[in-house]
């Protein structure tokens, strides 16, 4: 098992290195001149050259990339002499628009994105897996047909349409919820819950519909397996048979997509955060794209890639606990 984990960690490091290289090439070699973006259109050529020197853009590409990688672990210095500025690790550069350290900007906004992601994930797991399980047990009944019909309809609604509809009905017309704002849990628990309820519902709806259909299909297939007939022949109760023998293999594919979906959401829910005005990582990315703020765009890309890669590692480790066959293969 230790060798298996070490191999997965080595694979993660290689993937993250390639992602860093790819994003660095895209945003610092193929995008508009960073020095011109910082200085502005009316800047003099001499000032542009000065900014290039301060950022190290006049150095060869391998040197620039090495400074970027070393800055992630040890920090880096910008400029020389009196104008020297130290960027502490993990250094992702400074925003062209606000001149703030990008890492500090991410830390300020990550709690909002994490709150949205965790709340939505809990909601779609509870509703999606629960509805899919009941549909599988009651296959062919009115419940099964109704739930699957709702799942098909819910997965067809775009997030921004559902978000605008909820705001109009719950905030404008019924006035039972306030307009979402980034309120902390310690400041006002009731307002915190009310502010995040609509974003949770919007994000969870599509995922819950997908998980309900996937769970139903997997459970139905598992119930038809030979080992399930053997468990019933032993006289085990239906609840015990379902819990001990059916759920683990049926929920293994759900674990896979949950790890990917949740990790991707931690990198920011761009549409949902933008529609509701929540200043999370996703909205920060949208604002940075509109302003072509390259360091922020690259940092959000790397953050999202890190969460997705680590999500895959966590899913692999969970597999070893859910499926004995994976545990044997890992040994």
C-alpha positions as protocol buffer text, in pm:
chain_id: "A"
residue {
  index: 1
  type: UNK
  ca { x: 0 y: 0 z: 0 }
}
residue {
  index: 2
  type: UNK
  ca { x: 285 y: 242 z: 80 }
}
residue {
  index: 3
  type: UNK
  ca { x: 440 y: 175 z: -261 }
}
residue {
  index: 4
  type: UNK
  ca { x: 102 y: 236 z: -425 }
}
residue {
  index: 5
  type: UNK
  ca { x: 57 y: 571 z: -245 }
}
residue {
  index: 6
  type: UNK
  ca { x: 415 y: 675 z: -329 }
}
residue {
  index: 7
  type: UNK
  ca { x: 351 y: 598 z: -695 }
}
residue {
  index: 8
  type: UNK
  ca { x: 33 y: 803 z: -696 }
}
residue {
  index: 9
  type: UNK
  ca { x: 211 y: 1100 z: -533 }
}
residue {
  index: 10
  type: UNK
  ca { x: 491 y: 1081 z: -790 }
}
residue {
  index: 11
  type: UNK
  ca { x: 231 y: 1083 z: -1066 }
}
residue {
  index: 12
  type: UNK
  ca { x: 65 y: 1388 z: -910 }
}
residue {
  index: 13
  type: UNK
  ca { x: 395 y: 1578 z: -903 }
}
residue {
  index: 14
  type: UNK
  ca { x: 460 y: 1502 z: -1271 }
}
residue {
  index: 15
  type: UNK
  ca { x: 109 y: 1613 z: -1372 }
}
residue {
  index: 16
  type: UNK
  ca { x: 130 y: 1934 z: -1171 }
}
residue {
  index: 17
  type: UNK
  ca { x: 470 y: 2012 z: -1324 }
}
residue {
  index: 18
  type: UNK
  ca { x: 327 y: 1968 z: -1674 }
}
residue {
  index: 19
  type: UNK
  ca { x: 27 y: 2186 z: -1585 }
}
residue {
  index: 20
  type: UNK
  ca { x: 261 y: 2457 z: -1454 }
}
residue {
  index: 21
  type: UNK
  ca { x: 468 y: 2442 z: -1773 }
}
residue {
  index: 22
  type: UNK
  ca { x: 162 y: 2453 z: -1998 }
}
residue {
  index: 23
  type: UNK
  ca { x: -5 y: 2743 z: -1817 }
}
residue {
  index: 24
  type: UNK
  ca { x: 324 y: 2936 z: -1797 }
}
residue {
  index: 25
  type: UNK
  ca { x: 374 y: 2904 z: -2172 }
}
residue {
  index: 26
  type: UNK
  ca { x: 15 y: 3002 z: -2249 }
}
residue {
  index: 27
  type: UNK
  ca { x: -11 y: 3306 z: -2022 }
}
residue {
  index: 28
  type: UNK
  ca { x: 342 y: 3445 z: -2039 }
}
residue {
  index: 29
  type: UNK
  ca { x: 451 y: 3358 z: -2390 }
}
residue {
  index: 30
  type: UNK
  ca { x: 139 y: 3353 z: -2607 }
}
residue {
  index: 31
  type: UNK
  ca { x: -62 y: 3627 z: -2430 }
}
residue {
  index: 32
  type: UNK
  ca { x: -18 y: 4007 z: -2459 }
}
residue {
  index: 33
  type: UNK
  ca { x: 299 y: 4159 z: -2314 }
}
residue {
  index: 34
  type: UNK
  ca { x: 269 y: 4158 z: -1930 }
}
residue {
  index: 35
  type: UNK
  ca { x: 487 y: 4472 z: -1906 }
}
residue {
  index: 36
  type: UNK
  ca { x: 251 y: 4660 z: -2136 }
}
residue {
  index: 37
  type: UNK
  ca { x: -50 y: 4534 z: -1940 }
}
residue {
  index: 38
  type: UNK
  ca { x: 97 y: 4672 z: -1617 }
}
residue {
  index: 39
  type: UNK
  ca { x: 221 y: 5001 z: -1759 }
}
residue {
  index: 40
  type: UNK
  ca { x: -77 y: 5087 z: -1978 }
}
residue {
  index: 41
  type: UNK
  ca { x: -114 y: 5203 z: -2339 }
}
residue {
  index: 42
  type: UNK
  ca { x: 31 y: 5550 z: -2279 }
}
residue {
  index: 43
  type: UNK
  ca { x: 350 y: 5419 z: -2120 }
}
residue {
  index: 44
  type: UNK
  ca { x: 693 y: 5507 z: -2260 }
}
residue {
  index: 45
  type: UNK
  ca { x: 923 y: 5238 z: -2410 }
}
residue {
  index: 46
  type: UNK
  ca { x: 1180 y: 5308 z: -2138 }
}
residue {
  index: 47
  type: UNK
  ca { x: 925 y: 5240 z: -1862 }
}
residue {
  index: 48
  type: UNK
  ca { x: 818 y: 4918 z: -2037 }
}
residue {
  index: 49
  type: UNK
  ca { x: 1181 y: 4798 z: -2045 }
}
residue {
  index: 50
  type: UNK
  ca { x: 1214 y: 4885 z: -1675 }
}
residue {
  index: 51
  type: UNK
  ca { x: 908 y: 4674 z: -1590 }
}
residue {
  index: 52
  type: UNK
  ca { x: 1041 y: 4388 z: -1802 }
}
residue {
  index: 53
  type: UNK
  ca { x: 1364 y: 4391 z: -1605 }
}
residue {
  index: 54
  type: UNK
  ca { x: 1180 y: 4406 z: -1271 }
}
residue {
  index: 55
  type: UNK
  ca { x: 961 y: 4106 z: -1363 }
}
residue {
  index: 56
  type: UNK
  ca { x: 1250 y: 3913 z: -1516 }
}
residue {
  index: 57
  type: UNK
  ca { x: 1082 y: 3907 z: -1858 }
}
residue {
  index: 58
  type: UNK
  ca { x: 1412 y: 3993 z: -2026 }
}
residue {
  index: 59
  type: UNK
  ca { x: 1561 y: 3660 z: -1913 }
}
residue {
  index: 60
  type: UNK
  ca { x: 1554 y: 3335 z: -2118 }
}
residue {
  index: 61
  type: UNK
  ca { x: 1238 y: 3126 z: -2092 }
}
residue {
  index: 62
  type: UNK
  ca { x: 1396 y: 2838 z: -1889 }
}
residue {
  index: 63
  type: UNK
  ca { x: 1523 y: 3093 z: -1635 }
}
residue {
  index: 64
  type: UNK
  ca { x: 1179 y: 3256 z: -1607 }
}
residue {
  index: 65
  type: UNK
  ca { x: 1012 y: 2919 z: -1557 }
}
residue {
  index: 66
  type: UNK
  ca { x: 1267 y: 2816 z: -1294 }
}
residue {
  index: 67
  type: UNK
  ca { x: 1209 y: 3138 z: -1102 }
}
residue {
  index: 68
  type: UNK
  ca { x: 834 y: 3074 z: -1119 }
}
residue {
  index: 69
  type: UNK
  ca { x: 870 y: 2718 z: -983 }
}
residue {
  index: 70
  type: UNK
  ca { x: 1115 y: 2815 z: -711 }
}
residue {
  index: 71
  type: UNK
  ca { x: 885 y: 3099 z: -611 }
}
residue {
  index: 72
  type: UNK
  ca { x: 610 y: 2848 z: -536 }
}
residue {
  index: 73
  type: UNK
  ca { x: 828 y: 2682 z: -270 }
}
residue {
  index: 74
  type: UNK
  ca { x: 1080 y: 2944 z: -157 }
}
residue {
  index: 75
  type: UNK
  ca { x: 938 y: 3278 z: -269 }
}
residue {
  index: 76
  type: UNK
  ca { x: 1110 y: 3518 z: -506 }
}
residue {
  index: 77
  type: UNK
  ca { x: 1232 y: 3875 z: -539 }
}
residue {
  index: 78
  type: UNK
  ca { x: 1116 y: 4128 z: -797 }
}
residue {
  index: 79
  type: UNK
  ca { x: 1347 y: 4411 z: -899 }
}
residue {
  index: 80
  type: UNK
  ca { x: 1679 y: 4515 z: -743 }
}
residue {
  index: 81
  type: UNK
  ca { x: 1811 y: 4774 z: -504 }
}
residue {
  index: 82
  type: UNK
  ca { x: 1564 y: 5020 z: -356 }
}
residue {
  index: 83
  type: UNK
  ca { x: 1279 y: 4889 z: -573 }
}
residue {
  index: 84
  type: UNK
  ca { x: 1325 y: 4527 z: -459 }
}
residue {
  index: 85
  type: UNK
  ca { x: 1000 y: 4353 z: -362 }
}
residue {
  index: 86
  type: UNK
  ca { x: 992 y: 4012 z: -196 }
}
residue {
  index: 87
  type: UNK
  ca { x: 703 y: 3777 z: -273 }
}
residue {
  index: 88
  type: UNK
  ca { x: 678 y: 3510 z: 0 }
}
residue {
  index: 89
  type: UNK
  ca { x: 607 y: 3146 z: -81 }
}
residue {
  index: 90
  type: UNK
  ca { x: 388 y: 3029 z: -237 }
}
residue {
  index: 91
  type: UNK
  ca { x: 452 y: 3315 z: -478 }
}
residue {
  index: 92
  type: UNK
  ca { x: 209 y: 3328 z: -770 }
}
residue {
  index: 93
  type: UNK
  ca { x: 302 y: 3681 z: -868 }
}
residue {
  index: 94
  type: UNK
  ca { x: 117 y: 4010 z: -834 }
}
residue {
  index: 95
  type: UNK
  ca { x: -209 y: 4111 z: -993 }
}
residue {
  index: 96
  type: UNK
  ca { x: -167 y: 4352 z: -1283 }
}
residue {
  index: 97
  type: UNK
  ca { x: -486 y: 4535 z: -1185 }
}
residue {
  index: 98
  type: UNK
  ca { x: -468 y: 4558 z: -804 }
}
residue {
  index: 99
  type: UNK
  ca { x: -93 y: 4502 z: -745 }
}
residue {
  index: 100
  type: UNK
  ca { x: -185 y: 4257 z: -467 }
}
residue {
  index: 101
  type: UNK
  ca { x: -11 y: 3922 z: -416 }
}
residue {
  index: 102
  type: UNK
  ca { x: -220 y: 3668 z: -606 }
}
residue {
  index: 103
  type: UNK
  ca { x: -193 y: 3411 z: -327 }
}
residue {
  index: 104
  type: UNK
  ca { x: -344 y: 3655 z: -78 }
}
residue {
  index: 105
  type: UNK
  ca { x: -628 y: 3728 z: -320 }
}
residue {
  index: 106
  type: UNK
  ca { x: -701 y: 3355 z: -348 }
}
residue {
  index: 107
  type: UNK
  ca { x: -694 y: 3304 z: 29 }
}
residue {
  index: 108
  type: UNK
  ca { x: -944 y: 3586 z: 74 }
}
residue {
  index: 109
  type: UNK
  ca { x: -1189 y: 3433 z: -174 }
}
residue {
  index: 110
  type: UNK
  ca { x: -1134 y: 3060 z: -124 }
}
residue {
  index: 111
  type: UNK
  ca { x: -1361 y: 3034 z: 185 }
}
residue {
  index: 112
  type: UNK
  ca { x: -1657 y: 3157 z: -23 }
}
residue {
  index: 113
  type: UNK
  ca { x: -1594 y: 2902 z: -298 }
}
residue {
  index: 114
  type: UNK
  ca { x: -1534 y: 2626 z: -42 }
}
residue {
  index: 115
  type: UNK
  ca { x: -1862 y: 2708 z: 135 }
}
residue {
  index: 116
  type: UNK
  ca { x: -2053 y: 2698 z: -194 }
}
residue {
  index: 117
  type: UNK
  ca { x: -1886 y: 2373 z: -299 }
}
residue {
  index: 118
  type: UNK
  ca { x: -1926 y: 2187 z: 33 }
}
residue {
  index: 119
  type: UNK
  ca { x: -2289 y: 2287 z: 82 }
}
residue {
  index: 120
  type: UNK
  ca { x: -2384 y: 2199 z: -277 }
}
residue {
  index: 121
  type: UNK
  ca { x: -2197 y: 1867 z: -260 }
}
residue {
  index: 122
  type: UNK
  ca { x: -2373 y: 1764 z: 61 }
}
residue {
  index: 123
  type: UNK
  ca { x: -2709 y: 1856 z: -92 }
}
residue {
  index: 124
  type: UNK
  ca { x: -2664 y: 1676 z: -422 }
}
residue {
  index: 125
  type: UNK
  ca { x: -2526 y: 1363 z: -253 }
}
residue {
  index: 126
  type: UNK
  ca { x: -2815 y: 1345 z: -10 }
}
residue {
  index: 127
  type: UNK
  ca { x: -3085 y: 1410 z: -270 }
}
residue {
  index: 128
  type: UNK
  ca { x: -2928 y: 1246 z: -573 }
}
residue {
  index: 129
  type: UNK
  ca { x: -2804 y: 923 z: -419 }
}
residue {
  index: 130
  type: UNK
  ca { x: -3113 y: 890 z: -198 }
}
residue {
  index: 131
  type: UNK
  ca { x: -3354 y: 941 z: -487 }
}
residue {
  index: 132
  type: UNK
  ca { x: -3160 y: 704 z: -712 }
}
residue {
  index: 133
  type: UNK
  ca { x: -3152 y: 435 z: -445 }
}
residue {
  index: 134
  type: UNK
  ca { x: -3526 y: 454 z: -384 }
}
residue {
  index: 135
  type: UNK
  ca { x: -3594 y: 450 z: -759 }
}
residue {
  index: 136
  type: UNK
  ca { x: -3387 y: 134 z: -797 }
}
residue {
  index: 137
  type: UNK
  ca { x: -3565 y: -40 z: -511 }
}
residue {
  index: 138
  type: UNK
  ca { x: -3905 y: 65 z: -650 }
}
residue {
  index: 139
  type: UNK
  ca { x: -3815 y: 2 z: -1014 }
}
residue {
  index: 140
  type: UNK
  ca { x: -4110 y: 36 z: -1251 }
}
residue {
  index: 141
  type: UNK
  ca { x: -4340 y: 212 z: -1000 }
}
residue {
  index: 142
  type: UNK
  ca { x: -4484 y: 563 z: -1021 }
}
residue {
  index: 143
  type: UNK
  ca { x: -4210 y: 680 z: -785 }
}
residue {
  index: 144
  type: UNK
  ca { x: -3940 y: 552 z: -1020 }
}
residue {
  index: 145
  type: UNK
  ca { x: -4094 y: 711 z: -1327 }
}
residue {
  index: 146
  type: UNK
  ca { x: -4161 y: 1041 z: -1150 }
}
residue {
  index: 147
  type: UNK
  ca { x: -3810 y: 1074 z: -1005 }
}
residue {
  index: 148
  type: UNK
  ca { x: -3642 y: 988 z: -1335 }
}
residue {
  index: 149
  type: UNK
  ca { x: -3866 y: 1236 z: -1516 }
}
residue {
  index: 150
  type: UNK
  ca { x: -3768 y: 1510 z: -1273 }
}
residue {
  index: 151
  type: UNK
  ca { x: -3401 y: 1411 z: -1305 }
}
residue {
  index: 152
  type: UNK
  ca { x: -3416 y: 1439 z: -1682 }
}
residue {
  index: 153
  type: UNK
  ca { x: -3588 y: 1778 z: -1664 }
}
residue {
  index: 154
  type: UNK
  ca { x: -3361 y: 1913 z: -1392 }
}
residue {
  index: 155
  type: UNK
  ca { x: -3044 y: 1822 z: -1577 }
}
residue {
  index: 156
  type: UNK
  ca { x: -3169 y: 2019 z: -1880 }
}
residue {
  index: 157
  type: UNK
  ca { x: -3197 y: 2354 z: -1696 }
}
residue {
  index: 158
  type: UNK
  ca { x: -2888 y: 2579 z: -1728 }
}
residue {
  index: 159
  type: UNK
  ca { x: -2745 y: 2708 z: -1401 }
}
residue {
  index: 160
  type: UNK
  ca { x: -2787 y: 3075 z: -1486 }
}
residue {
  index: 161
  type: UNK
  ca { x: -3154 y: 3028 z: -1578 }
}
residue {
  index: 162
  type: UNK
  ca { x: -3230 y: 2849 z: -1251 }
}
residue {
  index: 163
  type: UNK
  ca { x: -3034 y: 3112 z: -1055 }
}
residue {
  index: 164
  type: UNK
  ca { x: -3226 y: 3401 z: -1207 }
}
residue {
  index: 165
  type: UNK
  ca { x: -3559 y: 3221 z: -1158 }
}
residue {
  index: 166
  type: UNK
  ca { x: -3487 y: 3152 z: -789 }
}
residue {
  index: 167
  type: UNK
  ca { x: -3384 y: 3512 z: -729 }
}
residue {
  index: 168
  type: UNK
  ca { x: -3700 y: 3643 z: -892 }
}
residue {
  index: 169
  type: UNK
  ca { x: -3932 y: 3408 z: -702 }
}
residue {
  index: 170
  type: UNK
  ca { x: -3766 y: 3381 z: -359 }
}
residue {
  index: 171
  type: UNK
  ca { x: -3607 y: 3726 z: -329 }
}
residue {
  index: 172
  type: UNK
  ca { x: -3816 y: 3965 z: -540 }
}
residue {
  index: 173
  type: UNK
  ca { x: -4166 y: 3817 z: -530 }
}
residue {
  index: 174
  type: UNK
  ca { x: -4195 y: 3616 z: -208 }
}
residue {
  index: 175
  type: UNK
  ca { x: -3917 y: 3802 z: -22 }
}
residue {
  index: 176
  type: UNK
  ca { x: -3843 y: 3501 z: 197 }
}
residue {
  index: 177
  type: UNK
  ca { x: -3467 y: 3510 z: 129 }
}
residue {
  index: 178
  type: UNK
  ca { x: -3220 y: 3799 z: 114 }
}
residue {
  index: 179
  type: UNK
  ca { x: -3002 y: 3856 z: -187 }
}
residue {
  index: 180
  type: UNK
  ca { x: -2689 y: 3638 z: -144 }
}
residue {
  index: 181
  type: UNK
  ca { x: -2385 y: 3796 z: 17 }
}
residue {
  index: 182
  type: UNK
  ca { x: -2060 y: 3656 z: 154 }
}
residue {
  index: 183
  type: UNK
  ca { x: -2159 y: 3651 z: 522 }
}
residue {
  index: 184
  type: UNK
  ca { x: -1941 y: 3447 z: 756 }
}
residue {
  index: 185
  type: UNK
  ca { x: -2092 y: 3171 z: 969 }
}
residue {
  index: 186
  type: UNK
  ca { x: -1958 y: 3320 z: 1294 }
}
residue {
  index: 187
  type: UNK
  ca { x: -2099 y: 3664 z: 1212 }
}
residue {
  index: 188
  type: UNK
  ca { x: -2463 y: 3564 z: 1153 }
}
residue {
  index: 189
  type: UNK
  ca { x: -2547 y: 3190 z: 1115 }
}
residue {
  index: 190
  type: UNK
  ca { x: -2905 y: 3253 z: 997 }
}
residue {
  index: 191
  type: UNK
  ca { x: -2805 y: 3512 z: 736 }
}
residue {
  index: 192
  type: UNK
  ca { x: -2515 y: 3285 z: 631 }
}
residue {
  index: 193
  type: UNK
  ca { x: -2751 y: 2996 z: 564 }
}
residue {
  index: 194
  type: UNK
  ca { x: -3002 y: 3216 z: 382 }
}
residue {
  index: 195
  type: UNK
  ca { x: -2730 y: 3373 z: 167 }
}
residue {
  index: 196
  type: UNK
  ca { x: -2586 y: 3043 z: 49 }
}
residue {
  index: 197
  type: UNK
  ca { x: -2909 y: 2846 z: 15 }
}
residue {
  index: 198
  type: UNK
  ca { x: -2986 y: 2955 z: -342 }
}
residue {
  index: 199
  type: UNK
  ca { x: -2629 y: 2897 z: -471 }
}
residue {
  index: 200
  type: UNK
  ca { x: -2637 y: 2552 z: -311 }
}
residue {
  index: 201
  type: UNK
  ca { x: -2967 y: 2467 z: -479 }
}
residue {
  index: 202
  type: UNK
  ca { x: -2852 y: 2597 z: -817 }
}
residue {
  index: 203
  type: UNK
  ca { x: -2526 y: 2402 z: -813 }
}
residue {
  index: 204
  type: UNK
  ca { x: -2677 y: 2088 z: -660 }
}
residue {
  index: 205
  type: UNK
  ca { x: -2971 y: 2055 z: -900 }
}
residue {
  index: 206
  type: UNK
  ca { x: -2783 y: 1940 z: -1207 }
}
residue {
  index: 207
  type: UNK
  ca { x: -2548 y: 1715 z: -1012 }
}
residue {
  index: 208
  type: UNK
  ca { x: -2831 y: 1562 z: -808 }
}
residue {
  index: 209
  type: UNK
  ca { x: -3018 y: 1472 z: -1126 }
}
residue {
  index: 210
  type: UNK
  ca { x: -2708 y: 1308 z: -1272 }
}
residue {
  index: 211
  type: UNK
  ca { x: -2630 y: 1119 z: -950 }
}
residue {
  index: 212
  type: UNK
  ca { x: -2990 y: 996 z: -917 }
}
residue {
  index: 213
  type: UNK
  ca { x: -2983 y: 843 z: -1266 }
}
residue {
  index: 214
  type: UNK
  ca { x: -2635 y: 696 z: -1218 }
}
residue {
  index: 215
  type: UNK
  ca { x: -2715 y: 552 z: -873 }
}
residue {
  index: 216
  type: UNK
  ca { x: -3039 y: 395 z: -998 }
}
residue {
  index: 217
  type: UNK
  ca { x: -2865 y: 229 z: -1290 }
}
residue {
  index: 218
  type: UNK
  ca { x: -2577 y: 97 z: -1078 }
}
residue {
  index: 219
  type: UNK
  ca { x: -2800 y: -38 z: -801 }
}
residue {
  index: 220
  type: UNK
  ca { x: -3031 y: -215 z: -1048 }
}
residue {
  index: 221
  type: UNK
  ca { x: -2732 y: -380 z: -1216 }
}
residue {
  index: 222
  type: UNK
  ca { x: -2586 y: -482 z: -880 }
}
residue {
  index: 223
  type: UNK
  ca { x: -2914 y: -630 z: -756 }
}
residue {
  index: 224
  type: UNK
  ca { x: -2914 y: -861 z: -1059 }
}
residue {
  index: 225
  type: UNK
  ca { x: -2568 y: -1007 z: -978 }
}
residue {
  index: 226
  type: UNK
  ca { x: -2524 y: -1366 z: -862 }
}
residue {
  index: 227
  type: UNK
  ca { x: -2376 y: -1270 z: -525 }
}
residue {
  index: 228
  type: UNK
  ca { x: -2694 y: -1076 z: -444 }
}
residue {
  index: 229
  type: UNK
  ca { x: -2907 y: -1385 z: -507 }
}
residue {
  index: 230
  type: UNK
  ca { x: -2671 y: -1579 z: -282 }
}
residue {
  index: 231
  type: UNK
  ca { x: -2709 y: -1319 z: -5 }
}
residue {
  index: 232
  type: UNK
  ca { x: -3087 y: -1339 z: -29 }
}
residue {
  index: 233
  type: UNK
  ca { x: -3073 y: -1720 z: -24 }
}
residue {
  index: 234
  type: UNK
  ca { x: -2882 y: -1706 z: 303 }
}
residue {
  index: 235
  type: UNK
  ca { x: -3185 y: -1541 z: 460 }
}
residue {
  index: 236
  type: UNK
  ca { x: -3038 y: -1194 z: 511 }
}
residue {
  index: 237
  type: UNK
  ca { x: -3291 y: -914 z: 552 }
}
residue {
  index: 238
  type: UNK
  ca { x: -3344 y: -681 z: 254 }
}
residue {
  index: 239
  type: UNK
  ca { x: -3196 y: -386 z: 444 }
}
residue {
  index: 240
  type: UNK
  ca { x: -2886 y: -580 z: 545 }
}
residue {
  index: 241
  type: UNK
  ca { x: -2846 y: -722 z: 196 }
}
residue {
  index: 242
  type: UNK
  ca { x: -2865 y: -376 z: 46 }
}
residue {
  index: 243
  type: UNK
  ca { x: -2628 y: -217 z: 295 }
}
residue {
  index: 244
  type: UNK
  ca { x: -2362 y: -488 z: 306 }
}
residue {
  index: 245
  type: UNK
  ca { x: -2362 y: -626 z: -47 }
}
residue {
  index: 246
  type: UNK
  ca { x: -2528 y: -385 z: -290 }
}
residue {
  index: 247
  type: UNK
  ca { x: -2425 y: -34 z: -193 }
}
residue {
  index: 248
  type: UNK
  ca { x: -2047 y: -69 z: -203 }
}
residue {
  index: 249
  type: UNK
  ca { x: -2009 y: -189 z: -564 }
}
residue {
  index: 250
  type: UNK
  ca { x: -2300 y: 28 z: -677 }
}
residue {
  index: 251
  type: UNK
  ca { x: -2156 y: 347 z: -529 }
}
residue {
  index: 252
  type: UNK
  ca { x: -1801 y: 299 z: -661 }
}
residue {
  index: 253
  type: UNK
  ca { x: -1868 y: 484 z: -992 }
}
residue {
  index: 254
  type: UNK
  ca { x: -2050 y: 756 z: -798 }
}
residue {
  index: 255
  type: UNK
  ca { x: -1738 y: 802 z: -585 }
}
residue {
  index: 256
  type: UNK
  ca { x: -1534 y: 857 z: -900 }
}
residue {
  index: 257
  type: UNK
  ca { x: -1743 y: 1137 z: -1043 }
}
residue {
  index: 258
  type: UNK
  ca { x: -1802 y: 1292 z: -700 }
}
residue {
  index: 259
  type: UNK
  ca { x: -1429 y: 1331 z: -645 }
}
residue {
  index: 260
  type: UNK
  ca { x: -1391 y: 1501 z: -983 }
}
residue {
  index: 261
  type: UNK
  ca { x: -1700 y: 1721 z: -949 }
}
residue {
  index: 262
  type: UNK
  ca { x: -1624 y: 1837 z: -596 }
}
residue {
  index: 263
  type: UNK
  ca { x: -1257 y: 1906 z: -674 }
}
residue {
  index: 264
  type: UNK
  ca { x: -1356 y: 2110 z: -980 }
}
residue {
  index: 265
  type: UNK
  ca { x: -1602 y: 2317 z: -773 }
}
residue {
  index: 266
  type: UNK
  ca { x: -1332 y: 2403 z: -519 }
}
residue {
  index: 267
  type: UNK
  ca { x: -1158 y: 2585 z: -803 }
}
residue {
  index: 268
  type: UNK
  ca { x: -1457 y: 2817 z: -825 }
}
residue {
  index: 269
  type: UNK
  ca { x: -1813 y: 2798 z: -956 }
}
residue {
  index: 270
  type: UNK
  ca { x: -1775 y: 3072 z: -1216 }
}
residue {
  index: 271
  type: UNK
  ca { x: -2135 y: 3107 z: -1339 }
}
residue {
  index: 272
  type: UNK
  ca { x: -2305 y: 3065 z: -1002 }
}
residue {
  index: 273
  type: UNK
  ca { x: -2072 y: 3300 z: -814 }
}
residue {
  index: 274
  type: UNK
  ca { x: -2102 y: 3562 z: -1089 }
}
residue {
  index: 275
  type: UNK
  ca { x: -2483 y: 3550 z: -1105 }
}
residue {
  index: 276
  type: UNK
  ca { x: -2523 y: 3574 z: -727 }
}
residue {
  index: 277
  type: UNK
  ca { x: -2242 y: 3828 z: -683 }
}
residue {
  index: 278
  type: UNK
  ca { x: -2043 y: 3608 z: -444 }
}
residue {
  index: 279
  type: UNK
  ca { x: -1679 y: 3717 z: -444 }
}
residue {
  index: 280
  type: UNK
  ca { x: -1528 y: 3370 z: -465 }
}
residue {
  index: 281
  type: UNK
  ca { x: -1250 y: 3223 z: -675 }
}
residue {
  index: 282
  type: UNK
  ca { x: -1482 y: 3171 z: -971 }
}
residue {
  index: 283
  type: UNK
  ca { x: -1592 y: 3536 z: -982 }
}
residue {
  index: 284
  type: UNK
  ca { x: -1232 y: 3646 z: -937 }
}
residue {
  index: 285
  type: UNK
  ca { x: -1139 y: 3435 z: -1240 }
}
residue {
  index: 286
  type: UNK
  ca { x: -1421 y: 3587 z: -1446 }
}
residue {
  index: 287
  type: UNK
  ca { x: -1316 y: 3942 z: -1354 }
}
residue {
  index: 288
  type: UNK
  ca { x: -951 y: 3862 z: -1431 }
}
residue {
  index: 289
  type: UNK
  ca { x: -1037 y: 3717 z: -1772 }
}
residue {
  index: 290
  type: UNK
  ca { x: -1230 y: 4033 z: -1858 }
}
residue {
  index: 291
  type: UNK
  ca { x: -929 y: 4247 z: -1759 }
}
residue {
  index: 292
  type: UNK
  ca { x: -666 y: 4003 z: -1895 }
}
residue {
  index: 293
  type: UNK
  ca { x: -499 y: 3987 z: -1553 }
}
residue {
  index: 294
  type: UNK
  ca { x: -260 y: 3705 z: -1644 }
}
residue {
  index: 295
  type: UNK
  ca { x: -109 y: 3616 z: -1303 }
}
residue {
  index: 296
  type: UNK
  ca { x: -455 y: 3576 z: -1148 }
}
residue {
  index: 297
  type: UNK
  ca { x: -585 y: 3367 z: -1440 }
}
residue {
  index: 298
  type: UNK
  ca { x: -282 y: 3141 z: -1423 }
}
residue {
  index: 299
  type: UNK
  ca { x: -308 y: 3104 z: -1045 }
}
residue {
  index: 300
  type: UNK
  ca { x: -675 y: 3002 z: -1063 }
}
residue {
  index: 301
  type: UNK
  ca { x: -590 y: 2753 z: -1340 }
}
residue {
  index: 302
  type: UNK
  ca { x: -317 y: 2597 z: -1128 }
}
residue {
  index: 303
  type: UNK
  ca { x: -544 y: 2590 z: -822 }
}
residue {
  index: 304
  type: UNK
  ca { x: -821 y: 2413 z: -1013 }
}
residue {
  index: 305
  type: UNK
  ca { x: -572 y: 2164 z: -1159 }
}
residue {
  index: 306
  type: UNK
  ca { x: -432 y: 2094 z: -811 }
}
residue {
  index: 307
  type: UNK
  ca { x: -777 y: 2023 z: -668 }
}
residue {
  index: 308
  type: UNK
  ca { x: -870 y: 1793 z: -959 }
}
residue {
  index: 309
  type: UNK
  ca { x: -545 y: 1595 z: -938 }
}
residue {
  index: 310
  type: UNK
  ca { x: -568 y: 1560 z: -561 }
}
residue {
  index: 311
  type: UNK
  ca { x: -933 y: 1463 z: -597 }
}
residue {
  index: 312
  type: UNK
  ca { x: -825 y: 1174 z: -818 }
}
residue {
  index: 313
  type: UNK
  ca { x: -576 y: 1058 z: -555 }
}
residue {
  index: 314
  type: UNK
  ca { x: -839 y: 1071 z: -279 }
}
residue {
  index: 315
  type: UNK
  ca { x: -1083 y: 877 z: -500 }
}
residue {
  index: 316
  type: UNK
  ca { x: -820 y: 607 z: -557 }
}
residue {
  index: 317
  type: UNK
  ca { x: -764 y: 575 z: -182 }
}
residue {
  index: 318
  type: UNK
  ca { x: -1138 y: 557 z: -116 }
}
residue {
  index: 319
  type: UNK
  ca { x: -1161 y: 283 z: -378 }
}
residue {
  index: 320
  type: UNK
  ca { x: -929 y: 68 z: -169 }
}
residue {
  index: 321
  type: UNK
  ca { x: -1173 y: 95 z: 122 }
}
residue {
  index: 322
  type: UNK
  ca { x: -1489 y: 35 z: -84 }
}
residue {
  index: 323
  type: UNK
  ca { x: -1374 y: -241 z: -318 }
}
residue {
  index: 324
  type: UNK
  ca { x: -1161 y: -532 z: -188 }
}
residue {
  index: 325
  type: UNK
  ca { x: -1047 y: -607 z: -544 }
}
residue {
  index: 326
  type: UNK
  ca { x: -876 y: -269 z: -568 }
}
residue {
  index: 327
  type: UNK
  ca { x: -715 y: -324 z: -228 }
}
residue {
  index: 328
  type: UNK
  ca { x: -573 y: -656 z: -342 }
}
residue {
  index: 329
  type: UNK
  ca { x: -442 y: -505 z: -665 }
}
residue {
  index: 330
  type: UNK
  ca { x: -278 y: -221 z: -475 }
}
residue {
  index: 331
  type: UNK
  ca { x: -80 y: -472 z: -268 }
}
